Amino acid sequence: MSLVGKNFPNITVDAMDYMGDDLKINIFQEASAKGKKVLLFWYPKDFTFVCPTELHAFQDALPEFEKRNTIVIGASCDTNEVHFAWLNTAKDNGGIEGVTYPIIADTTRNLSNVLGILDVQKAEYDEELDTMIIEGSNVSYRATYLIDETGKVFHESVNDMPLGRNVKEYIRLIDAYAHVQKFGEVCPANWEEGKDAMNANRDGVASYLAAH
């Protein structure tokens, strides 16, 4: 079920920072209490392949997000200890040394399960074993959430495991949403900062299409 237009779940989870400090993070409160936008991106596993390229890409773009009053937070179902080991592994050895934003450790899968982003192909209760048997990796897909200053989700997307994200697209979406917030105009297809937006009415779209 889509969360767009709704508040992000008010759930507190474990996290790790690059200094090795154990944290408790609540995404909804990070946004609403601090008056900031939040970009939360999930990836499947530490010490894998596409994942470090994404974490470094978000780190490289961190100044651009900060200029836009946006907090960046990574997330997976790995433990804080595994996060810290990966944070202390050199980039040229497949690690994420140099990443400075916090990384959620959703080992309970409380948050990822509520979001519905876990790779669970099938789940059945085994009466003999008295437990749930899960088919699938039970780790998160590459899900991304943009949350505004009130805690409301204004974008969500989910990629399959092999598909890395384009970080620039999230910057574009944040710019577009900020334009809507400031000017009340809507942003047409392929809109970028500095391009024409339009009024959300019949005359507005007619004028825009006539000019483009």
LINDAQUI-V239771 format. One record per run of one state. SS is the DSSP state (a for helix, b for strand, c for the rest). FROM is the first residue (numbers start at 1). TO is the last residue. If there is no record, write none. Layout:
SS FROM TO
SS FROM TO
This chain:
c 1 6
b 7 7
c 8 11
b 12 16
c 17 21
b 22 26
a 27 34
c 35 36
b 37 42
c 43 49
a 50 60
c 61 61
a 62 67
c 68 69
b 70 76
c 77 79
a 80 87
c 88 90
a 91 93
c 94 102
b 103 105
c 106 109
a 110 115
c 116 117
b 118 118
c 119 121
b 122 126
c 127 130
b 131 135
c 136 139
b 140 140
c 141 141
b 142 147
c 148 151
b 152 159
c 160 166
a 167 183
c 184 185
b 186 186
c 187 197
b 198 198
c 199 201
a 202 211
c 212 212
